[in-house]
Amino acid sequence: MAELGVYRTLLLVISLAKCLEGTKLLADFKKCGDLECETLISRVLALRDYRGPDCRYLNFTKGEEISVYVKLAGEREDLWAGSKGKDFGYFPREAVQIEEVFISEEVQISTKVSISVVN
């Protein structure tokens, strides 16, 4: 019976570790059109279908237009973030082709910093 409790505890620890793994930052820095990352950087066209590994990623099909608001910088320059319709998420930059650029000079900020405006 005590052995069953050890297995349950071990399973709980493994589950918690996997859950916390998903909350890690994808990158230390990001490039945006403004300090709040609310300005549209560019519009891209999907070159292929993409299904992300979890809910943080944007799923799309070939030919869909995506609005880009964030480009991860540093170790993860392979991921951008944007939206199509009401959906927002990360996607690999090699899965898209730039159609139109709106911001040529991007601002690099830490992903750990949260900007808030106080009125």
VOSE-463487 format. One record per atom (N, C-alpha, C): residue number from 1; residue in three letters; z, x, y. Coordinates in nm, 4 decimals. Each point is the difference from the previous one (the first is absolute). Example, Ala and Ser with C-alpha at 12.3 -4.5 7.8 and 13.67 -1.06 7.14 Angstrom:
2
<1, Ala, <0.7800, 1.3190, -0.5690>> <1, Ala, <0.0000, -0.0890, 0.1190>> <1, Ala, <0.0000, 0.0900, 0.1200>> <2, Ser, <-0.0720, -0.0350, 0.1050>> <2, Ser, <0.0060, 0.0820, 0.1190>> <2, Ser, <0.0730, -0.0770, 0.1090>> 
END
This chain:
119
<1, Met, <0.0000, 0.0826, -0.1198>> <1, Met, <0.0000, -0.0826, 0.1198>> <1, Met, <0.0000, 0.0867, 0.1258>> <2, Ala, <0.0789, 0.1083, -0.0015>> <2, Ala, <0.0036, 0.0893, 0.1158>> <2, Ala, <-0.1348, 0.0674, 0.0205>> <3, Glu, <-0.0697, 0.0220, -0.1108>> <3, Glu, <-0.1323, 0.0609, 0.0061>> <3, Glu, <-0.0974, -0.0894, 0.0768>> <4, Leu, <0.0092, -0.1296, -0.0162>> <4, Leu, <-0.0844, -0.0953, 0.0703>> <4, Leu, <0.0242, 0.0082, 0.1515>> <5, Gly, <0.1251, 0.0159, 0.0392>> <5, Gly, <0.0343, 0.0134, 0.1418>> <5, Gly, <-0.0592, 0.1257, 0.0610>> <6, Val, <-0.0020, 0.1091, -0.0757>> <6, Val, <-0.0589, 0.1252, 0.0479>> <6, Val, <-0.1497, -0.0182, 0.0224>> <7, Tyr, <-0.0673, -0.0660, -0.0944>> <7, Tyr, <-0.1440, -0.0242, 0.0144>> <7, Tyr, <-0.0302, -0.0900, 0.1197>> <8, Arg, <0.0820, -0.1000, 0.0204>> <8, Arg, <-0.0201, -0.0896, 0.1152>> <8, Arg, <0.0177, 0.0759, 0.1306>> <9, Thr, <0.1016, 0.0846, 0.0056>> <9, Thr, <0.0254, 0.0796, 0.1198>> <9, Thr, <-0.1160, 0.0956, 0.0255>> <10, Leu, <-0.0482, 0.0641, -0.1063>> <10, Leu, <-0.1127, 0.0912, 0.0133>> <10, Leu, <-0.1248, -0.0735, 0.0489>> <11, Leu, <-0.0252, -0.1171, -0.0529>> <11, Leu, <-0.1132, -0.0807, 0.0419>> <11, Leu, <0.0129, -0.0402, 0.1471>> <12, Leu, <0.1200, -0.0351, 0.0431>> <12, Leu, <0.0244, -0.0359, 0.1394>> <12, Leu, <-0.0262, 0.1184, 0.0926>> <13, Val, <0.0447, 0.1191, -0.0371>> <13, Val, <-0.0208, 0.1194, 0.0818>> <13, Val, <-0.1485, 0.0320, 0.0113>> <14, Ile, <-0.0735, -0.0108, -0.1105>> <14, Ile, <-0.1440, 0.0268, 0.0015>> <14, Ile, <-0.0708, -0.1025, 0.0878>> <15, Ser, <0.0368, -0.1255, -0.0122>> <15, Ser, <-0.0609, -0.1055, 0.0816>> <15, Ser, <0.0258, 0.0219, 0.1480>> <16, Leu, <0.1220, 0.0364, 0.0357>> <16, Leu, <0.0350, 0.0271, 0.1390>> <16, Leu, <-0.0785, 0.1184, 0.0537>> <17, Ala, <-0.0141, 0.1052, -0.0794>> <17, Ala, <-0.0756, 0.1184, 0.0435>> <17, Ala, <-0.1458, -0.0358, 0.0254>> <18, Lys, <-0.0597, -0.0801, -0.0865>> <18, Lys, <-0.1393, -0.0423, 0.0185>> <18, Lys, <-0.0147, -0.0865, 0.1251>> <19, Cys, <0.0973, -0.0864, 0.0244>> <19, Cys, <-0.0028, -0.0864, 0.1170>> <19, Cys, <0.0082, 0.0829, 0.1279>> <20, Leu, <0.0890, 0.0972, 0.0046>> <20, Leu, <0.0159, 0.0845, 0.1188>> <20, Leu, <-0.1203, 0.0903, 0.0209>> <21, Glu, <-0.0683, 0.0361, -0.1079>> <21, Glu, <-0.1192, 0.0825, 0.0100>> <21, Glu, <-0.1067, -0.0684, 0.0848>> <22, Gly, <-0.0093, -0.1313, -0.0083>> <22, Gly, <-0.0981, -0.0760, 0.0759>> <22, Gly, <0.0319, -0.0100, 0.1478>> <23, Thr, <0.1231, 0.0344, 0.0411>> <23, Thr, <0.0378, -0.0093, 0.1403>> <23, Thr, <-0.0155, 0.1327, 0.0737>> <24, Lys, <-0.0446, 0.1058, -0.0697>> <24, Lys, <-0.0207, 0.1291, 0.0653>> <24, Lys, <-0.1143, -0.0106, 0.1000>> <25, Leu, <0.0069, 0.0821, 0.1039>> <25, Leu, <-0.1083, 0.0043, 0.0979>> <25, Leu, <-0.1239, 0.0592, -0.0652>> <26, Leu, <-0.1145, -0.0535, 0.0321>> <26, Leu, <-0.1250, 0.0533, -0.0525>> <26, Leu, <-0.0396, 0.1294, 0.0700>> <27, Ala, <0.0424, 0.0165, 0.1262>> <27, Ala, <-0.0313, 0.1206, 0.0773>> <27, Ala, <0.1050, 0.0180, 0.1091>> <28, Asp, <0.0110, 0.1218, 0.0501>> <28, Asp, <0.0944, 0.0279, 0.1085>> <28, Asp, <-0.0581, -0.0343, 0.1369>> <29, Phe, <-0.1336, 0.0011, 0.0109>> <29, Phe, <-0.0646, -0.0266, 0.1282>> <29, Phe, <-0.1137, -0.1005, -0.0164>> <30, Lys, <-0.0329, -0.0643, 0.1107>> <30, Lys, <-0.1139, -0.0911, 0.0019>> <30, Lys, <-0.0700, 0.0137, 0.1339>> <31, Lys, <-0.1294, -0.0326, 0.0005>> <31, Lys, <-0.0798, 0.0019, 0.1222>> <31, Lys, <-0.0347, -0.1434, 0.0348>> <32, Cys, <0.0226, -0.0352, 0.1270>> <32, Cys, <-0.0222, -0.1366, 0.0467>> <32, Cys, <-0.0748, 0.0014, 0.1322>> <33, Gly, <-0.0441, -0.1165, 0.0417>> <33, Gly, <-0.0667, -0.0135, 0.1282>> <33, Gly, <0.0976, -0.0054, 0.1158>> <34, Asp, <0.1267, -0.0341, -0.0279>> <34, Asp, <0.1062, -0.0034, 0.1007>> <34, Asp, <0.1337, 0.0248, -0.0699>> <35, Leu, <0.1070, 0.0101, 0.0769>> <35, Leu, <0.1316, 0.0306, -0.0587>> <35, Leu, <0.0541, -0.1101, -0.0903>> <36, Glu, <-0.0475, -0.1220, 0.0159>> <36, Glu, <0.0456, -0.1115, -0.0830>> <36, Glu, <-0.0935, -0.0265, -0.1177>> <37, Cys, <-0.1085, 0.0740, -0.0086>> <37, Cys, <-0.1022, -0.0163, -0.1053>> <37, Cys, <-0.0573, -0.1407, -0.0024>> <38, Glu, <-0.0173, -0.0577, 0.1179>> <38, Glu, <-0.0544, -0.1356, 0.0110>> <38, Glu, <-0.1447, -0.0027, 0.0470>> <39, Thr, <-0.0520, 0.1139, 0.0460>> <39, Thr, <-0.1366, 0.0064, 0.0490>> <39, Thr, <-0.0953, 0.0312, -0.1151>> <40, Leu, <-0.1066, -0.0738, -0.0072>> <40, Leu, <-0.1004, 0.0186, -0.1036>> <40, Leu, <-0.0691, 0.1348, 0.0187>> <41, Ile, <-0.0001, 0.0835, -0.1041>> <41, Ile, <-0.0628, 0.1318, 0.0055>> <41, Ile, <-0.1488, -0.0113, -0.0305>> <42, Ser, <-0.0306, -0.0689, -0.1103>> <42, Ser, <-0.1399, -0.0113, -0.0392>> <42, Ser, <-0.0206, -0.1193, -0.0934>> <43, Arg, <-0.1265, -0.0297, -0.0216>> <43, Arg, <-0.0388, -0.1024, -0.0965>> <43, Arg, <-0.0780, 0.0718, -0.1088>> <44, Val, <0.0361, -0.0278, -0.1274>> <44, Val, <-0.0647, 0.0670, -0.1119>> <44, Val, <-0.0566, -0.1028, -0.0971>> <45, Leu, <-0.0872, 0.0467, -0.0873>> <45, Leu, <-0.0630, -0.0835, -0.1012>> <45, Leu, <0.0369, 0.0567, -0.1367>> <46, Ala, <0.0448, -0.0858, -0.0909>> <46, Ala, <0.0378, 0.0438, -0.1340>> <46, Ala, <-0.1231, 0.0442, -0.0784>> <47, Leu, <0.0052, 0.1200, -0.0559>> <47, Leu, <-0.1102, 0.0540, -0.0792>> <47, Leu, <0.0090, -0.0414, -0.1468>> <48, Arg, <0.1213, -0.0396, -0.0413>> <48, Arg, <0.0232, -0.0392, -0.1392>> <48, Arg, <0.1185, -0.0948, -0.0070>> <49, Asp, <0.0185, -0.0619, -0.1126>> <49, Asp, <0.1180, -0.0836, -0.0224>> <49, Asp, <0.1223, 0.0902, -0.0093>> <50, Tyr, <0.1148, -0.0497, 0.0467>> <50, Tyr, <0.1248, 0.0767, -0.0096>> <50, Tyr, <0.1158, -0.0947, -0.0283>> <51, Arg, <0.0840, 0.0375, -0.0956>> <51, Arg, <0.1236, -0.0721, -0.0325>> <51, Arg, <0.1128, 0.1019, 0.0042>> <52, Gly, <0.0942, -0.0202, 0.0918>> <52, Gly, <0.1102, 0.0937, 0.0173>> <52, Gly, <0.1044, -0.0102, -0.1094>> <53, Pro, <0.0848, 0.1040, -0.0111>> <53, Pro, <0.1014, 0.0037, -0.1044>> <53, Pro, <0.1192, -0.0939, 0.0227>> <54, Asp, <0.0224, -0.0415, 0.1260>> <54, Asp, <0.1101, -0.0926, 0.0278>> <54, Asp, <-0.0294, -0.0787, 0.1272>> <55, Cys, <0.0964, -0.0801, 0.0440>> <55, Cys, <-0.0217, -0.0930, 0.1118>> <55, Cys, <-0.0157, 0.0681, 0.1357>> <56, Arg, <0.0261, 0.1293, 0.0103>> <56, Arg, <-0.0189, 0.0714, 0.1265>> <56, Arg, <-0.1466, 0.0296, 0.0285>> <57, Tyr, <-0.0852, -0.0184, -0.1003>> <57, Tyr, <-0.1408, 0.0364, 0.0105>> <57, Tyr, <-0.0881, -0.1222, 0.0218>> <58, Leu, <-0.1113, 0.0223, 0.0708>> <58, Leu, <-0.0964, -0.1040, 0.0310>> <58, Leu, <-0.1070, -0.0036, -0.1086>> <59, Asn, <-0.0179, -0.1152, -0.0611>> <59, Asn, <-0.1055, -0.0182, -0.0990>> <59, Asn, <-0.1251, -0.0516, 0.0701>> <60, Phe, <-0.1169, 0.0490, -0.0421>> <60, Phe, <-0.1246, -0.0477, 0.0591>> <60, Phe, <-0.1150, 0.0184, -0.0975>> <61, Thr, <-0.1123, -0.0621, 0.0342>> <61, Thr, <-0.1212, 0.0130, -0.0801>> <61, Thr, <-0.1086, 0.0662, 0.0846>> <62, Lys, <-0.0957, 0.0568, -0.0674>> <62, Lys, <-0.1104, 0.0695, 0.0651>> <62, Lys, <-0.0663, -0.0908, 0.1031>> <63, Gly, <-0.0232, 0.0561, 0.1203>> <63, Gly, <-0.0667, -0.0742, 0.1056>> <63, Gly, <0.0925, -0.0677, 0.0998>> <64, Glu, <0.1297, -0.0096, -0.0306>> <64, Glu, <0.0933, -0.0642, 0.0938>> <64, Glu, <0.0275, 0.0911, 0.1193>> <65, Glu, <0.0191, -0.0612, 0.1177>> <65, Glu, <0.0372, 0.0736, 0.1205>> <65, Glu, <0.1516, 0.0096, 0.0095>> <66, Ile, <0.0485, 0.1160, 0.0421>> <66, Ile, <0.1435, 0.0256, 0.0130>> <66, Ile, <0.0248, 0.0592, 0.1375>> <67, Ser, <0.1036, -0.0472, 0.0676>> <67, Ser, <0.0424, 0.0550, 0.1294>> <67, Ser, <0.1052, 0.1062, -0.0259>> <68, Val, <-0.0193, 0.1207, 0.0509>> <68, Val, <0.0911, 0.1127, -0.0232>> <68, Val, <0.0934, 0.0161, 0.1196>> <69, Tyr, <0.1310, 0.0023, -0.0280>> <69, Tyr, <0.1017, 0.0172, 0.1042>> <69, Tyr, <0.0786, 0.1297, -0.0149>> <70, Val, <0.0063, 0.0548, -0.1207>> <70, Val, <0.0820, 0.1178, -0.0282>> <70, Val, <-0.0743, 0.0931, -0.0957>> <71, Lys, <0.0122, 0.1303, 0.0269>> <71, Lys, <-0.0487, 0.1020, -0.0926>> <71, Lys, <0.1187, 0.0901, -0.0318>> <72, Leu, <0.0367, 0.0099, -0.1268>> <72, Leu, <0.1112, 0.0880, -0.0350>> <72, Leu, <-0.0428, 0.1440, 0.0242>> <73, Ala, <0.0953, 0.0845, 0.0377>> <73, Ala, <-0.0282, 0.1394, 0.0349>> <73, Ala, <0.0923, 0.0923, -0.0780>> <74, Gly, <-0.0373, 0.1258, -0.0066>> <74, Gly, <0.0802, 0.0976, -0.0734>> <74, Gly, <-0.0440, 0.0045, -0.1448>> <75, Glu, <0.0929, -0.0168, -0.0915>> <75, Glu, <-0.0285, 0.0100, -0.1430>> <75, Glu, <-0.0836, -0.1157, -0.0540>> <76, Arg, <-0.0030, -0.1138, 0.0670>> <76, Arg, <-0.0708, -0.1180, -0.0507>> <76, Arg, <-0.1109, -0.0465, 0.0929>> <77, Glu, <-0.0858, 0.0876, 0.0435>> <77, Glu, <-0.1103, -0.0380, 0.0878>> <77, Glu, <-0.1050, -0.0832, -0.0725>> <78, Asp, <0.0192, -0.0190, -0.1298>> <78, Asp, <-0.0953, -0.0777, -0.0795>> <78, Asp, <0.0201, -0.1502, 0.0137>> <79, Leu, <0.1098, -0.0433, 0.0633>> <79, Leu, <0.0284, -0.1426, 0.0131>> <79, Leu, <-0.0083, -0.0474, 0.1442>> <80, Trp, <-0.0639, -0.1122, 0.0184>> <80, Trp, <-0.0035, -0.0697, 0.1284>> <80, Trp, <0.0647, -0.1353, -0.0202>> <81, Ala, <0.0332, -0.0686, 0.1089>> <81, Ala, <0.0569, -0.1341, -0.0093>> <81, Ala, <-0.0740, -0.0916, 0.0958>> <82, Gly, <-0.0204, -0.1207, -0.0460>> <82, Gly, <-0.0715, -0.0948, 0.0834>> <82, Gly, <0.0080, -0.1401, -0.0553>> <83, Ser, <-0.0850, -0.0867, 0.0550>> <83, Ser, <0.0074, -0.1402, -0.0397>> <83, Ser, <-0.1386, -0.0587, -0.0210>> <84, Lys, <-0.0018, -0.1028, -0.0816>> <84, Lys, <-0.1158, -0.0874, -0.0157>> <84, Lys, <0.0575, -0.1401, -0.0081>> <85, Gly, <-0.0399, -0.0818, 0.0941>> <85, Gly, <0.0612, -0.1323, 0.0077>> <85, Gly, <0.1488, 0.0124, 0.0284>> <86, Lys, <0.0815, -0.0662, -0.0795>> <86, Lys, <0.1461, 0.0039, 0.0173>> <86, Lys, <0.0662, 0.1092, -0.0829>> <87, Asp, <-0.0763, 0.0689, -0.0833>> <87, Asp, <0.0548, 0.1035, -0.0879>> <87, Asp, <0.0017, 0.1354, 0.0693>> <88, Phe, <0.1097, 0.0754, -0.0173>> <88, Phe, <0.0154, 0.1324, 0.0586>> <88, Phe, <0.0502, 0.0949, -0.1073>> <89, Gly, <-0.0485, 0.1246, 0.0002>> <89, Gly, <0.0502, 0.0972, -0.0962>> <89, Gly, <-0.0745, 0.1313, 0.0068>> <90, Tyr, <0.0420, 0.0924, -0.0875>> <90, Tyr, <-0.0599, 0.1327, -0.0085>> <90, Tyr, <-0.1194, -0.0028, -0.0944>> <91, Phe, <-0.0924, 0.0931, 0.0223>> <91, Phe, <-0.1159, 0.0132, -0.0872>> <91, Phe, <-0.0537, 0.1424, 0.0119>> <92, Pro, <-0.0723, 0.0477, -0.1008>> <92, Pro, <-0.0543, 0.1362, 0.0066>> <92, Pro, <-0.1178, 0.0072, 0.0958>> <93, Arg, <-0.0005, 0.1012, 0.0838>> <93, Arg, <-0.1061, 0.0113, 0.1003>> <93, Arg, <-0.1366, 0.0235, -0.0625>> <94, Glu, <-0.0049, 0.0579, -0.1198>> <94, Glu, <-0.1300, 0.0239, -0.0619>> <94, Glu, <-0.0634, -0.1274, -0.0550>> <95, Ala, <0.0742, -0.1107, 0.0018>> <95, Ala, <-0.0530, -0.1274, -0.0486>> <95, Ala, <-0.0702, -0.0794, 0.1093>> <96, Val, <-0.0021, 0.0564, 0.1223>> <96, Val, <-0.0589, -0.0722, 0.1129>> <96, Val, <-0.0939, 0.0901, 0.0795>> <97, Gln, <-0.0828, -0.0630, 0.0790>> <97, Gln, <-0.0923, 0.0702, 0.0901>> <97, Gln, <0.0234, -0.0509, 0.1413>> <98, Ile, <0.0146, 0.0904, 0.0957>> <98, Ile, <0.0239, -0.0392, 0.1384>> <98, Ile, <-0.1245, -0.0674, 0.0567>> <99, Glu, <0.0192, -0.1179, 0.0564>> <99, Glu, <-0.1085, -0.0754, 0.0616>> <99, Glu, <0.0045, 0.0099, 0.1522>> <100, Glu, <0.1220, -0.0054, 0.0563>> <100, Glu, <0.0151, 0.0030, 0.1456>> <100, Glu, <0.1350, 0.0621, 0.0347>> <101, Val, <0.0005, 0.0943, 0.0956>> <101, Val, <0.1224, 0.0669, 0.0448>> <101, Val, <0.0381, -0.0570, 0.1359>> <102, Phe, <0.1271, -0.0412, 0.0127>> <102, Phe, <0.0494, -0.0552, 0.1260>> <102, Phe, <0.0896, 0.0982, 0.0756>> <103, Ile, <0.0719, 0.0862, -0.0722>> <103, Ile, <0.0903, 0.0990, 0.0597>> <103, Ile, <-0.0415, 0.1378, -0.0510>> <104, Ser, <-0.0374, 0.0894, 0.0904>> <104, Ser, <-0.0418, 0.1335, -0.0431>> <104, Ser, <0.1160, 0.0996, 0.0006>> <105, Glu, <0.0993, -0.0222, 0.0855>> <105, Glu, <0.1168, 0.0885, 0.0043>> <105, Glu, <0.1215, -0.0750, -0.0525>> <106, Glu, <0.0414, 0.0387, -0.1206>> <106, Glu, <0.1131, -0.0667, -0.0647>> <106, Glu, <0.1307, 0.0696, 0.0348>> <107, Val, <0.1094, -0.0743, -0.0057>> <107, Val, <0.1341, 0.0511, 0.0257>> <107, Val, <0.0675, 0.0225, -0.1346>> <108, Gln, <0.0535, 0.1219, -0.0215>> <108, Gln, <0.0722, 0.0269, -0.1246>> <108, Gln, <0.1495, -0.0194, 0.0225>> <109, Ile, <0.0610, -0.0827, -0.0835>> <109, Ile, <0.1438, -0.0257, 0.0108>> <109, Ile, <0.0645, 0.0096, -0.1379>> <110, Ser, <0.1287, 0.0168, -0.0016>> <110, Ser, <0.0754, 0.0052, -0.1243>> <110, Ser, <0.0082, -0.1389, -0.0621>> <111, Thr, <-0.0124, -0.0086, -0.1303>> <111, Thr, <0.0147, -0.1286, -0.0669>> <111, Thr, <0.1465, -0.0419, -0.0069>> <112, Lys, <0.0889, 0.0926, 0.0275>> <112, Lys, <0.1437, -0.0292, -0.0046>> <112, Lys, <0.0510, -0.0603, 0.1299>> <113, Val, <-0.0800, 0.0129, 0.1069>> <113, Val, <0.0413, -0.0493, 0.1310>> <113, Val, <-0.0456, -0.1443, 0.0150>> <114, Ser, <0.0905, -0.0841, 0.0436>> <114, Ser, <-0.0330, -0.1386, 0.0270>> <114, Ser, <0.0120, -0.0243, 0.1488>> <115, Ile, <-0.1067, -0.0433, 0.0630>> <115, Ile, <-0.0022, -0.0262, 0.1431>> <115, Ile, <0.0360, -0.1454, 0.0225>> <116, Ser, <0.0934, -0.0242, 0.0870>> <116, Ser, <0.0311, -0.1394, 0.0345>> <116, Ser, <0.0084, -0.0137, 0.1515>> <117, Val, <-0.0453, -0.1105, 0.0472>> <117, Val, <0.0009, -0.0257, 0.1439>> <117, Val, <0.1151, -0.0941, 0.0314>> <118, Val, <0.0832, 0.0373, 0.0981>> <118, Val, <0.1122, -0.0809, 0.0401>> <118, Val, <-0.0310, -0.0626, 0.1361>> <119, Asn, <0.0090, -0.1292, 0.0104>> <119, Asn, <-0.0272, -0.0684, 0.1281>> <119, Asn, <0.1263, -0.0181, 0.0797>> 
END
